[in-house]
Amino acid sequence: MARKLRVEYPGAIYHVMNRGDRRELIFHDDTDRRRFLETLGQVCVRTGWQVHAYCLMPNHFHLVMETPEANLVAGMKWLLGTYTGRFNRRHKVFGHLFSGRYKSLIIDGSGTGYLKTVCDYVHLNPSRSKLLSGKQSLRTYPWSSWQLYLAKSKKRSAWLRVDRVMGEWGIPRDSAAGRRQLERQLEERREAEQTADYKGIRRGWCLGEKEFKKELLAQMSERLGREHYGEERRESQAEKAERIIGEELRRRRWTEATLATRAKCDPEKVKVAVRLRKETMMTVAEIAHRMSMGSVANVNTLLYHWRKDHN
């Protein structure tokens, strides 16, 4: 069966959703939920993603995020694979956690209200799924970004971005008064849920103006972006990795030639490798080659012992 094409381009915004295999639980308790959010934060550091909304449900999750670089596929592969590994190790199980491919809906982020519509849909999920009673406010559900929208900015993770949705709601400032107004508006929206039409979000592949869809269809017809016109100054993943390596070499007063002369297991090399794994999408094989650290097995062993000693 043919797979749907994944449209990627710098600055794209997506609504991503994935369920547990056979609709089974992907979160058994709050520790699992915290671990998923920790993993989400890590992939945001690696990829530069900006999250506009999220909601963790018992057997699925919703995520609305912006990708400054064209890296949805690589980032989702790391997010789902890493969380699955952590879940399986904790619960001593094996095999798939998620059901097939994740669903991704491309969103028109031009300020015409589509981003707000999708984020409202995500934040209203606990109410729509009857996880909250009619008397409970949406802010009482602890596993969505809505609670953080209503909190002071210093309590939010750096990767959670609230300004665009607030702007589409007409909130002029991220202040206490602005957040109270935002909460009133979404609670009123919640009361009108029975008449809401979410067909485009649940079944579509794109949510936006006709011209926006035409541009995406044209891009797909050209085999998905052999030509992308993002900002030329935007860092690619390779450029980001090289920048980090350059910084680390200068800090140690090393040259490129130094990498070849230092031992494969040099502790300073390990520190650079740890940073590359944390902040970029470089594979272990790529790090082993670039840092002159020998085999993939050697680097994996060194990273394992570093994590063990520093946790």
Backbone bond lengths (Angstrom), bond angles and torsions (degrees), N, CA, C in turn:
res aa  C-N    CA-C-N  psi(-1)  N-CA   C-N-CA  omega(-1)  CA-C   N-CA-C  phi
1 M - - - 1.457 - - 1.530 109.24 -
2 A 1.338 115.89 133.00 1.455 120.24 -179.07 1.522 110.34 -67.56
3 R 1.332 116.02 142.13 1.450 121.27 178.03 1.519 110.52 -92.12
4 K 1.348 115.31 149.76 1.458 119.26 173.89 1.520 109.09 -67.10
5 L 1.321 114.87 143.06 1.454 119.85 178.18 1.522 110.11 -72.68
6 R 1.326 116.06 142.83 1.452 121.96 174.48 1.526 107.76 -96.13
7 V 1.312 116.97 114.71 1.461 121.25 179.94 1.519 108.01 -86.74
8 E 1.313 116.91 121.50 1.460 122.04 179.61 1.522 109.65 -126.65
9 Y 1.318 115.85 136.09 1.457 120.93 172.78 1.524 107.92 -161.54
10 P 1.329 118.17 155.23 1.468 120.29 -179.37 1.523 111.44 -60.08
11 G 1.332 116.43 131.38 1.456 121.55 178.13 1.512 114.38 87.94
12 A 1.332 118.84 4.83 1.469 121.21 -179.65 1.531 110.36 -68.59
13 I 1.334 115.46 147.63 1.460 121.97 176.29 1.526 107.85 -118.51
14 Y 1.327 116.26 134.19 1.451 121.12 -176.08 1.529 111.13 -129.69
15 H 1.329 114.87 148.62 1.467 121.40 162.31 1.523 105.61 -104.05
16 V 1.319 116.02 115.36 1.467 121.95 -177.51 1.520 108.87 -111.77
17 M 1.334 116.02 136.42 1.462 121.13 178.10 1.516 109.18 -140.74
18 N 1.328 116.13 140.79 1.459 119.97 174.49 1.523 109.44 -147.34
19 R 1.342 115.89 143.86 1.461 122.29 -178.26 1.516 110.92 -108.62
20 G 1.321 114.62 164.04 1.450 120.05 174.06 1.517 111.07 -69.38
21 D 1.319 115.38 151.74 1.465 120.76 177.45 1.531 109.13 -57.80
22 R 1.333 116.14 129.32 1.462 122.94 -176.15 1.531 111.71 56.83
23 R 1.338 115.30 28.92 1.470 123.13 179.86 1.534 112.64 61.02
24 E 1.317 116.20 25.02 1.458 120.00 177.98 1.522 110.42 -80.17
25 L 1.327 115.80 167.35 1.463 121.12 -176.60 1.525 111.06 -64.36
26 I 1.335 116.16 138.93 1.459 121.03 170.41 1.529 110.62 -107.50
27 F 1.329 115.93 -8.44 1.464 121.86 174.81 1.529 107.64 -132.22
28 H 1.320 116.75 115.91 1.462 119.98 178.80 1.521 111.91 -88.21
29 D 1.339 116.28 -25.82 1.461 119.76 -177.73 1.522 109.07 -160.88
30 D 1.324 115.42 -176.32 1.462 120.09 -177.25 1.520 112.31 -67.16
31 T 1.322 117.56 -28.16 1.466 119.85 176.74 1.524 110.27 -62.65
32 D 1.326 117.57 -41.73 1.468 120.71 176.54 1.528 110.20 -62.24
33 R 1.311 116.75 -42.44 1.469 119.92 -178.62 1.527 110.79 -64.52
34 R 1.315 116.38 -43.80 1.469 119.31 177.92 1.522 110.56 -63.18
35 R 1.325 116.88 -37.68 1.461 120.50 -179.94 1.536 110.63 -66.79
36 F 1.333 117.21 -37.79 1.462 119.58 177.63 1.531 109.97 -64.27
37 L 1.322 117.35 -44.75 1.470 120.27 -179.62 1.530 110.72 -65.83
38 E 1.313 116.94 -35.49 1.462 120.25 175.25 1.529 110.46 -62.73
39 T 1.335 115.95 -43.23 1.465 120.78 178.47 1.519 110.66 -65.83
40 L 1.333 117.22 -39.22 1.465 120.95 176.41 1.519 110.37 -60.78
41 G 1.335 117.46 -44.31 1.456 120.16 178.08 1.513 111.95 -60.66
42 Q 1.330 117.03 -38.44 1.458 120.90 179.86 1.525 111.88 -66.59
43 V 1.336 116.71 -41.07 1.465 117.98 179.82 1.521 110.39 -69.74
44 C 1.323 118.17 -29.45 1.463 120.54 176.63 1.529 110.84 -65.74
45 V 1.341 116.72 -38.80 1.466 120.19 176.52 1.524 109.95 -64.28
46 R 1.330 116.44 -41.92 1.465 120.93 -177.88 1.527 112.39 -67.32
47 T 1.321 116.80 -39.03 1.466 120.91 -169.91 1.521 114.19 -105.66
48 G 1.335 117.61 -17.05 1.455 120.51 -174.71 1.516 113.96 83.73
49 W 1.342 118.10 8.66 1.465 120.55 -179.59 1.527 111.15 -58.07
50 Q 1.329 115.59 147.94 1.460 123.22 171.79 1.523 107.28 -118.82
51 V 1.324 116.41 120.99 1.461 121.18 -177.11 1.521 109.65 -91.49
52 H 1.343 116.51 128.91 1.467 121.80 178.00 1.525 111.63 -97.84
53 A 1.318 117.76 -25.49 1.468 120.87 178.74 1.518 108.76 -166.67
54 Y 1.345 115.04 150.55 1.456 119.94 171.97 1.526 108.43 -150.75
55 C 1.331 115.37 158.33 1.457 120.99 175.01 1.523 107.76 -153.50
56 L 1.311 115.75 125.90 1.465 121.70 178.35 1.516 108.51 -100.86
57 M 1.327 116.42 118.76 1.454 123.12 177.61 1.536 107.93 -106.90
58 P 1.316 118.94 169.89 1.471 118.50 -175.64 1.528 114.76 -57.20
59 N 1.346 117.52 -41.97 1.466 118.71 -175.33 1.530 113.21 -121.76
60 H 1.322 117.79 13.56 1.459 120.33 175.92 1.524 109.93 -161.67
61 F 1.322 115.36 169.72 1.461 119.98 176.20 1.521 110.03 -135.31
62 H 1.318 115.63 155.40 1.463 123.81 172.95 1.517 108.07 -119.93
63 L 1.324 116.06 139.99 1.458 121.22 -178.73 1.530 108.77 -144.63
64 V 1.320 116.68 126.25 1.466 121.90 174.57 1.516 106.85 -114.24
65 M 1.324 116.86 113.99 1.457 118.47 -176.67 1.520 111.70 -141.07
66 E 1.320 114.10 157.40 1.459 123.74 179.33 1.523 108.11 -108.85
67 T 1.338 116.29 137.58 1.462 120.96 -177.28 1.529 109.45 -114.02
68 P 1.341 118.79 96.44 1.475 120.15 178.52 1.517 112.68 -54.81
69 E 1.332 116.79 -31.49 1.458 121.72 172.69 1.529 108.61 -108.62
70 A 1.314 116.18 161.03 1.470 120.83 -179.11 1.529 109.27 -82.14
71 N 1.347 116.72 76.14 1.464 119.13 -171.65 1.525 112.98 -138.51
72 L 1.328 117.82 32.22 1.470 120.62 178.36 1.522 111.24 -57.39
73 V 1.329 117.74 -51.04 1.464 121.88 -172.99 1.525 111.19 -63.42
74 A 1.337 116.72 -48.30 1.463 119.66 -178.90 1.525 110.89 -63.60
75 G 1.328 116.35 -41.94 1.456 119.64 -179.14 1.519 113.02 -66.98
76 M 1.335 117.47 -42.36 1.465 120.48 179.79 1.525 110.96 -67.87
77 K 1.316 117.10 -35.82 1.464 119.78 176.91 1.525 109.77 -59.88
78 W 1.337 116.09 -43.98 1.468 119.68 -179.56 1.527 110.97 -68.84
79 L 1.340 117.58 -44.36 1.467 121.63 -178.51 1.526 111.53 -60.08
80 L 1.332 116.71 -52.51 1.463 120.23 -176.38 1.531 111.57 -69.02
81 G 1.329 116.26 -40.96 1.458 119.39 -179.80 1.516 112.50 -66.91
82 T 1.331 116.58 -41.86 1.463 120.42 -178.70 1.520 111.26 -68.29
83 Y 1.346 116.54 -44.22 1.468 118.16 179.87 1.532 110.81 -66.04
84 T 1.335 116.86 -39.30 1.467 119.71 178.03 1.520 110.68 -59.45
85 G 1.326 116.62 -45.16 1.468 119.80 178.84 1.516 111.99 -61.15
86 R 1.316 116.99 -42.58 1.469 120.65 -179.65 1.524 110.91 -67.66
87 F 1.332 116.54 -40.67 1.465 121.08 178.11 1.528 110.31 -62.81
88 N 1.325 116.53 -47.94 1.462 120.37 -177.34 1.526 111.86 -63.50
89 R 1.332 116.45 -40.60 1.472 118.68 179.68 1.523 110.78 -65.94
90 R 1.320 116.40 -40.37 1.467 119.15 -177.88 1.528 111.49 -66.64
91 H 1.342 115.92 -41.41 1.467 119.73 -175.42 1.532 113.55 -96.78
92 K 1.357 114.76 2.48 1.471 120.32 177.52 1.529 111.74 56.33
93 V 1.338 114.83 50.07 1.461 121.34 176.32 1.524 108.59 -126.88
94 F 1.327 115.89 172.60 1.457 121.25 -177.96 1.527 109.75 -132.49
95 G 1.325 115.46 162.46 1.461 120.43 171.14 1.513 114.26 94.78
96 H 1.339 114.80 -167.30 1.459 122.06 -175.74 1.518 111.21 -70.05
97 L 1.321 114.62 142.24 1.465 120.73 172.81 1.520 109.99 -104.22
98 F 1.335 116.57 -39.46 1.460 121.51 -176.05 1.525 111.06 -99.79
99 S 1.323 114.80 155.70 1.460 122.13 -176.06 1.518 110.34 -91.83
100 G 1.299 117.37 97.13 1.458 121.01 174.60 1.515 113.95 63.00
101 R 1.323 115.39 -151.70 1.458 121.24 -177.61 1.527 110.25 -78.89
102 Y 1.312 115.20 145.97 1.460 120.16 175.48 1.528 110.33 -71.67
103 K 1.307 116.14 152.59 1.458 121.72 175.80 1.520 108.77 -90.64
104 S 1.313 117.57 134.95 1.462 120.80 177.21 1.529 109.84 -131.57
105 L 1.310 115.59 125.61 1.461 124.03 178.35 1.519 108.02 -109.35
106 I 1.321 117.74 125.34 1.460 121.63 178.50 1.528 108.97 -82.66
107 I 1.322 116.45 134.57 1.456 121.65 -173.63 1.526 110.34 -116.72
108 D 1.306 115.62 136.00 1.462 122.38 174.16 1.530 107.71 -73.87
109 G 1.318 116.76 112.60 1.462 121.06 -177.51 1.512 113.83 -101.88
110 S 1.327 117.23 28.15 1.466 121.17 -174.49 1.523 113.20 -81.09
111 G 1.331 118.69 6.24 1.457 120.80 179.30 1.504 113.83 89.31
112 T 1.329 117.55 15.57 1.467 122.03 -177.74 1.528 112.72 -94.92
113 G 1.322 117.79 10.38 1.454 121.22 173.93 1.516 115.95 101.61
114 Y 1.326 118.12 -7.95 1.463 119.72 -177.40 1.525 111.78 -70.17
115 L 1.330 116.66 -38.21 1.459 119.37 178.45 1.531 110.22 -63.16
116 K 1.321 117.46 -43.48 1.463 121.89 178.13 1.530 110.55 -60.02
117 T 1.323 116.64 -43.28 1.466 120.62 -178.91 1.511 111.55 -59.32
118 V 1.336 116.95 -44.84 1.464 120.38 -178.57 1.524 110.87 -70.08
119 C 1.322 117.35 -42.20 1.465 119.49 179.71 1.531 110.96 -66.04
120 D 1.333 117.60 -36.38 1.466 120.31 174.10 1.527 110.01 -60.94
121 Y 1.311 116.26 -44.43 1.467 121.22 178.78 1.528 110.52 -56.97
122 V 1.327 116.11 -43.70 1.466 120.64 -179.62 1.526 110.82 -66.85
123 H 1.333 116.61 -46.51 1.462 119.96 -176.83 1.533 112.74 -69.59
124 L 1.326 117.25 -24.19 1.471 120.59 179.34 1.531 112.97 -86.75
125 N 1.318 117.16 -2.99 1.468 120.74 -177.59 1.521 114.61 -54.45
126 P 1.326 119.71 -45.92 1.481 118.68 -178.88 1.522 112.51 -60.62
127 S 1.327 117.63 -35.82 1.462 120.87 178.05 1.519 110.83 -71.33
128 R 1.321 116.41 -43.87 1.455 121.01 -178.47 1.528 111.21 -65.07
129 S 1.336 116.61 -31.11 1.467 121.09 -179.39 1.525 112.73 -90.44
130 K 1.331 116.84 7.54 1.475 122.44 176.76 1.527 112.36 65.49
131 L 1.338 117.38 26.58 1.456 120.18 173.72 1.524 110.99 -82.53
132 L 1.331 116.09 -12.19 1.459 122.16 175.87 1.525 108.28 -123.23
133 S 1.302 116.36 143.36 1.465 119.96 173.42 1.519 108.93 -80.12
134 G 1.315 116.01 167.36 1.462 120.09 -179.69 1.508 113.40 -61.79
135 K 1.333 116.91 -23.29 1.465 120.73 -178.84 1.522 112.89 -87.20
136 Q 1.329 116.98 -14.75 1.460 120.39 -179.39 1.527 110.58 -87.59
137 S 1.311 116.74 132.54 1.459 120.19 177.66 1.523 109.88 -76.39
138 L 1.324 116.62 159.13 1.461 121.21 179.93 1.528 111.65 -61.39
139 R 1.333 117.29 -29.29 1.458 120.11 -177.04 1.532 111.95 -67.25
140 T 1.344 118.03 -15.66 1.463 119.76 -178.81 1.525 112.50 -78.97
141 Y 1.339 117.42 -11.24 1.462 119.06 176.53 1.531 107.68 -82.75
142 P 1.331 118.85 116.50 1.467 120.49 -169.91 1.518 115.86 -82.12
143 W 1.340 118.38 -8.92 1.458 119.90 -170.66 1.521 112.80 -112.39
144 S 1.318 116.42 35.36 1.464 121.10 169.59 1.521 108.15 -133.89
145 S 1.305 116.57 165.73 1.460 120.75 -179.48 1.517 112.68 -75.63
146 W 1.345 118.21 -8.69 1.465 120.15 -177.48 1.522 111.39 -61.09
147 Q 1.301 117.32 -41.86 1.459 121.14 178.16 1.528 111.01 -57.27
148 L 1.331 117.23 -36.40 1.459 121.52 179.98 1.529 111.99 -77.71
149 Y 1.347 117.45 -29.25 1.457 120.17 173.32 1.531 110.27 -57.65
150 L 1.328 116.09 -35.14 1.455 120.84 -174.89 1.526 112.28 -91.01
151 A 1.326 117.36 -0.59 1.461 121.91 179.67 1.529 110.17 -96.64
152 K 1.316 115.83 167.31 1.465 120.47 175.52 1.522 109.63 -65.61
153 S 1.315 115.83 151.07 1.461 120.97 -174.03 1.524 112.56 -58.82
154 K 1.331 118.42 -32.33 1.470 120.67 -177.27 1.532 112.02 -67.67
155 K 1.324 117.90 -15.98 1.465 121.35 179.32 1.524 112.31 -89.51
156 R 1.323 117.34 -5.83 1.466 120.97 -178.44 1.518 111.52 -91.91
157 S 1.316 115.96 149.48 1.461 120.66 172.58 1.522 109.41 -67.45
158 A 1.323 115.75 151.35 1.464 120.39 -177.80 1.521 111.85 -62.15
159 W 1.342 117.05 -26.23 1.459 120.12 -175.96 1.525 113.30 -85.47
160 L 1.343 118.12 -6.48 1.471 120.84 178.52 1.517 109.16 -91.57
161 R 1.323 116.15 122.05 1.467 122.07 -178.20 1.531 109.36 -112.48
162 V 1.333 116.86 122.54 1.465 120.47 -175.60 1.525 112.88 -112.03
163 D 1.328 117.62 -12.32 1.468 120.03 -169.70 1.525 113.27 -66.43
164 R 1.326 118.14 -35.72 1.465 119.24 -176.04 1.524 111.74 -69.92
165 V 1.331 116.30 -41.90 1.466 119.06 178.20 1.517 110.40 -67.64
166 M 1.334 117.11 -41.22 1.465 119.58 176.51 1.522 110.77 -59.09
167 G 1.327 116.27 -40.49 1.456 120.31 178.69 1.512 112.42 -62.09
168 E 1.347 116.56 -40.81 1.463 119.63 179.65 1.529 111.80 -72.18
169 W 1.328 117.37 -20.18 1.459 121.20 173.48 1.534 111.45 -84.80
170 G 1.326 116.76 -6.85 1.461 120.20 -179.98 1.515 113.49 81.72
171 I 1.351 117.56 23.68 1.457 121.63 178.41 1.534 108.09 -89.13
172 P 1.340 118.54 115.20 1.467 120.05 -173.31 1.516 114.74 -71.74
173 R 1.355 117.60 -31.26 1.460 120.17 -176.32 1.521 110.66 -140.63
174 D 1.334 115.39 147.78 1.461 121.89 174.84 1.528 107.83 -82.71
175 S 1.326 115.32 68.71 1.463 122.49 -177.80 1.525 108.72 -118.48
176 A 1.335 116.53 173.20 1.463 119.98 178.04 1.520 110.72 -58.37
177 A 1.334 116.60 -43.63 1.463 120.36 179.18 1.522 111.20 -65.36
178 G 1.322 116.32 -41.43 1.455 120.34 179.14 1.518 111.91 -63.90
179 R 1.326 116.70 -39.78 1.463 120.17 179.93 1.530 111.54 -69.89
180 R 1.333 117.21 -35.32 1.472 119.62 175.81 1.532 110.40 -63.62
181 Q 1.330 115.65 -41.51 1.468 119.86 178.36 1.528 110.80 -64.92
182 L 1.320 116.49 -40.38 1.466 121.10 178.28 1.523 110.22 -60.75
183 E 1.326 117.11 -43.99 1.461 120.64 -179.36 1.525 111.22 -65.16
184 R 1.323 117.37 -42.39 1.474 120.24 178.12 1.521 110.87 -58.93
185 Q 1.320 116.24 -42.61 1.464 120.34 -176.12 1.528 111.82 -67.13
186 L 1.334 117.23 -41.57 1.465 117.35 -179.11 1.530 111.00 -73.92
187 E 1.332 118.29 -33.85 1.461 119.27 176.19 1.528 110.41 -64.20
188 E 1.337 116.94 -35.99 1.468 120.00 174.69 1.524 110.41 -66.68
189 R 1.319 115.47 -38.64 1.472 120.13 176.83 1.527 109.97 -62.89
190 R 1.310 116.42 -36.72 1.464 121.90 179.10 1.530 110.91 -61.40
191 E 1.312 117.31 -38.68 1.466 121.24 -179.50 1.517 111.81 -65.93
192 A 1.346 116.47 -24.06 1.471 120.70 -179.34 1.525 112.28 -96.32
193 E 1.335 116.98 13.73 1.463 121.69 -175.21 1.519 114.11 -56.41
194 Q 1.317 118.61 -33.73 1.463 120.73 -175.19 1.524 112.04 -63.09
195 T 1.310 116.93 -25.24 1.464 120.04 -178.83 1.528 112.42 -99.54
196 A 1.317 116.72 1.83 1.467 119.59 -176.82 1.528 111.06 -71.98
197 D 1.322 115.64 140.85 1.465 121.46 178.56 1.525 108.52 -109.51
198 Y 1.341 117.25 103.65 1.454 121.87 -178.18 1.527 111.87 -109.14
199 K 1.317 116.84 18.32 1.457 120.04 -177.08 1.528 111.16 -57.82
200 G 1.339 116.27 -40.91 1.464 119.66 -178.00 1.513 112.69 -64.42
201 I 1.328 117.30 -30.33 1.453 121.16 179.17 1.524 110.47 -78.85
202 R 1.319 116.78 -41.29 1.462 120.68 -174.54 1.523 113.11 -75.03
203 R 1.338 116.81 -34.08 1.468 119.19 -171.48 1.528 114.16 -118.13
204 G 1.307 117.69 -14.08 1.458 119.25 -173.89 1.513 113.45 -84.29
205 W 1.324 115.12 176.88 1.461 121.13 175.89 1.519 110.92 -113.40
206 C 1.348 116.01 -13.55 1.456 120.95 -177.28 1.518 108.68 -151.36
207 L 1.338 116.95 141.11 1.458 121.94 177.74 1.521 107.68 -127.27
208 G 1.342 116.32 109.02 1.461 119.27 -178.37 1.507 112.46 175.51
209 E 1.340 115.17 -175.01 1.453 121.66 179.51 1.534 110.85 -68.13
210 K 1.334 116.65 161.31 1.461 121.13 -178.41 1.522 111.79 -58.95
211 E 1.337 117.00 -41.91 1.461 119.57 -179.02 1.522 111.54 -64.58
212 F 1.342 116.07 -36.66 1.465 121.04 177.55 1.531 109.84 -61.93
213 K 1.325 117.00 -44.73 1.464 120.84 179.16 1.522 111.28 -64.81
214 K 1.353 116.56 -39.63 1.462 119.99 178.73 1.519 111.16 -60.45
215 E 1.336 116.03 -42.15 1.461 119.48 179.78 1.530 111.14 -63.00
216 L 1.329 116.86 -40.45 1.461 119.82 179.39 1.523 111.52 -68.12
217 L 1.327 116.83 -40.26 1.466 119.75 178.48 1.526 110.70 -63.58
218 A 1.325 116.18 -37.41 1.469 119.66 177.62 1.520 110.23 -65.52
219 Q 1.318 116.48 -39.67 1.457 120.67 178.40 1.525 110.30 -64.38
220 M 1.324 117.13 -42.00 1.464 120.52 179.93 1.524 111.15 -65.06
221 S 1.311 116.48 -35.46 1.462 119.60 -179.82 1.518 111.94 -68.92
222 E 1.314 116.51 -19.59 1.468 121.42 178.14 1.526 111.06 -96.21
223 R 1.341 115.96 28.16 1.466 123.51 177.44 1.513 111.58 63.47
224 L 1.329 114.10 39.96 1.447 122.01 170.29 1.517 114.92 56.07
225 G 1.273 113.39 62.93 1.436 117.31 160.84 1.494 118.26 83.62
226 R 1.323 118.05 41.05 1.454 116.17 165.26 1.526 108.13 -64.73
227 E 1.325 116.10 -21.12 1.465 122.06 176.16 1.521 108.46 -119.98
228 H 1.308 118.46 112.56 1.457 123.37 174.27 1.526 107.21 -120.82
229 Y 1.337 116.31 141.48 1.450 120.52 -176.86 1.525 111.34 -117.74
230 G 1.335 116.05 51.14 1.459 120.57 174.00 1.515 109.63 -75.42
231 E 1.343 116.43 176.74 1.453 119.83 179.03 1.521 109.55 -62.61
232 E 1.331 116.37 131.30 1.454 119.68 -176.44 1.524 112.16 -66.11
233 R 1.322 116.19 -23.50 1.456 118.72 -177.76 1.527 112.83 -83.90
234 R 1.304 117.60 -6.92 1.457 120.27 -178.66 1.527 110.56 -65.77
235 E 1.322 116.50 133.77 1.456 120.53 -179.06 1.520 111.36 -69.65
236 S 1.301 116.75 131.57 1.458 119.71 168.59 1.522 107.34 -82.28
237 Q 1.303 116.02 167.57 1.461 118.99 179.05 1.527 110.89 -60.95
238 A 1.330 116.69 -39.93 1.461 119.41 179.95 1.522 110.75 -64.70
239 E 1.320 116.38 -42.27 1.462 120.42 179.20 1.521 111.27 -63.93
240 K 1.331 115.82 -39.38 1.463 120.25 178.77 1.526 110.64 -62.47
241 A 1.328 116.05 -44.59 1.465 119.88 179.76 1.526 110.81 -62.33
242 E 1.332 116.28 -43.99 1.460 119.54 -179.60 1.525 111.30 -65.79
243 R 1.321 117.04 -35.17 1.473 119.82 177.36 1.519 109.94 -63.12
244 I 1.340 116.39 -43.88 1.462 120.23 179.95 1.528 110.74 -63.66
245 I 1.322 116.59 -44.37 1.471 120.08 179.19 1.530 110.10 -61.09
246 G 1.336 116.55 -42.66 1.461 120.22 178.24 1.521 111.90 -60.47
247 E 1.333 116.41 -42.91 1.469 120.68 178.15 1.523 111.05 -60.49
248 E 1.334 115.83 -45.39 1.461 120.28 -177.00 1.535 111.75 -68.54
249 L 1.331 117.47 -36.64 1.466 120.32 176.78 1.525 110.60 -64.62
250 R 1.326 116.50 -44.62 1.468 119.91 -179.43 1.525 110.70 -64.65
251 R 1.334 117.02 -38.43 1.461 120.66 -179.65 1.529 110.89 -60.71
252 R 1.328 116.16 -34.54 1.469 120.67 -178.25 1.524 112.31 -96.37
253 R 1.320 115.83 -0.55 1.468 121.72 -176.80 1.523 110.84 58.92
254 W 1.330 114.49 40.38 1.456 121.55 175.95 1.517 109.38 -98.70
255 T 1.323 115.86 162.11 1.460 122.56 169.66 1.521 108.32 -114.17
256 E 1.316 116.19 174.81 1.466 119.31 176.29 1.528 110.62 -58.75
257 A 1.332 115.99 -37.36 1.462 119.56 -178.66 1.521 111.49 -64.81
258 T 1.330 116.77 -27.09 1.467 120.20 -179.37 1.516 111.32 -61.67
259 L 1.327 117.12 -34.63 1.465 120.40 -177.92 1.523 111.67 -59.04
260 A 1.317 116.11 -37.31 1.461 119.66 -178.57 1.524 112.16 -75.34
261 T 1.334 117.46 -25.20 1.462 120.03 -176.02 1.529 113.21 -91.67
262 R 1.346 116.27 -21.34 1.462 118.96 179.25 1.534 110.11 -78.55
263 A 1.307 117.08 155.33 1.463 121.78 -179.06 1.527 111.30 -62.83
264 K 1.323 115.69 151.13 1.468 120.35 -179.34 1.527 112.06 -61.48
265 C 1.328 116.44 -30.47 1.462 120.46 -177.84 1.527 112.35 -103.02
266 D 1.332 116.63 19.00 1.465 121.07 -179.85 1.539 110.35 -52.32
267 P 1.338 118.50 127.20 1.472 120.81 -178.59 1.530 113.95 -56.53
268 E 1.322 116.98 -32.50 1.462 119.86 179.19 1.525 110.94 -70.20
269 K 1.317 116.38 -36.51 1.466 120.05 174.67 1.527 110.26 -63.32
270 V 1.316 116.07 -39.91 1.465 120.15 -179.98 1.523 110.15 -61.52
271 K 1.332 117.21 -41.02 1.465 120.63 178.90 1.530 111.05 -60.01
272 V 1.333 116.09 -41.74 1.473 119.60 178.53 1.531 109.66 -66.13
273 A 1.333 116.52 -42.32 1.467 120.16 179.55 1.521 111.09 -61.41
274 V 1.325 117.43 -39.73 1.465 121.06 177.97 1.528 110.17 -61.05
275 R 1.313 116.20 -44.11 1.470 119.04 179.85 1.524 111.12 -64.80
276 L 1.319 117.59 -40.56 1.467 120.75 179.62 1.521 111.25 -64.01
277 R 1.332 117.43 -39.22 1.469 119.99 178.14 1.516 111.57 -68.19
278 K 1.329 116.65 -32.53 1.456 120.95 -177.42 1.521 112.67 -79.32
279 E 1.326 117.48 -36.54 1.459 121.10 -169.21 1.519 115.01 -110.19
280 T 1.324 118.76 -4.30 1.459 120.80 -179.51 1.527 109.75 -136.15
281 M 1.332 114.94 174.74 1.466 120.78 177.24 1.529 111.92 -98.03
282 M 1.332 118.46 16.96 1.463 120.88 178.30 1.525 110.14 -61.63
283 T 1.317 116.36 138.33 1.454 120.75 175.57 1.523 109.42 -79.72
284 V 1.335 116.06 165.27 1.465 120.52 177.19 1.530 110.24 -61.69
285 A 1.327 116.24 -38.14 1.471 119.90 179.01 1.523 110.95 -62.61
286 E 1.323 116.75 -41.72 1.468 120.06 179.56 1.526 111.22 -66.40
287 I 1.335 116.07 -39.27 1.470 119.63 178.41 1.528 110.37 -66.22
288 A 1.324 116.59 -42.99 1.461 120.42 179.79 1.525 110.93 -57.71
289 H 1.326 116.75 -43.82 1.460 120.91 -179.60 1.528 111.23 -70.75
290 R 1.322 117.33 -47.08 1.475 120.65 -174.65 1.517 112.07 -67.54
291 M 1.346 117.48 -34.24 1.461 121.24 -176.53 1.529 113.18 -97.81
292 S 1.339 116.70 6.48 1.479 121.20 -179.60 1.523 110.75 53.71
293 M 1.333 115.70 53.81 1.459 120.93 -176.51 1.522 112.55 -113.08
294 G 1.309 117.15 16.95 1.459 119.90 175.18 1.505 113.67 82.48
295 S 1.325 116.41 -137.79 1.455 121.81 -172.48 1.526 112.02 -82.54
296 V 1.331 114.27 164.32 1.474 120.53 175.79 1.525 109.56 -61.68
297 A 1.331 116.78 -40.80 1.464 120.54 -179.84 1.518 111.29 -60.45
298 N 1.331 116.76 -39.27 1.464 120.65 179.52 1.527 110.93 -63.88
299 V 1.333 116.62 -44.79 1.465 120.11 -179.09 1.523 110.36 -67.02
300 N 1.321 117.01 -41.95 1.465 119.77 177.68 1.526 111.37 -58.68
301 T 1.323 116.42 -42.12 1.465 120.69 179.14 1.532 111.03 -64.20
302 L 1.329 116.46 -43.64 1.466 120.63 179.92 1.527 111.08 -64.47
303 L 1.324 117.18 -41.32 1.468 120.63 179.09 1.522 110.62 -67.00
304 Y 1.311 116.42 -39.04 1.466 120.43 178.81 1.524 110.56 -60.49
305 H 1.317 116.80 -48.06 1.472 120.22 -178.76 1.527 110.96 -67.61
306 W 1.314 117.86 -33.71 1.480 119.68 177.75 1.533 109.91 -65.13
307 R 1.346 116.36 -44.77 1.470 119.26 179.11 1.524 110.76 -63.42
308 K 1.317 115.51 -40.59 1.473 120.30 -179.52 1.517 110.94 -62.87
309 D 1.332 117.40 -40.14 1.467 121.18 -177.86 1.520 113.18 -76.90
310 H 1.361 116.71 -20.63 1.470 119.32 -173.81 1.514 112.93 -111.30
311 N 1.303 119.07 7.72 1.472 122.77 177.27 1.532 110.31 -104.78
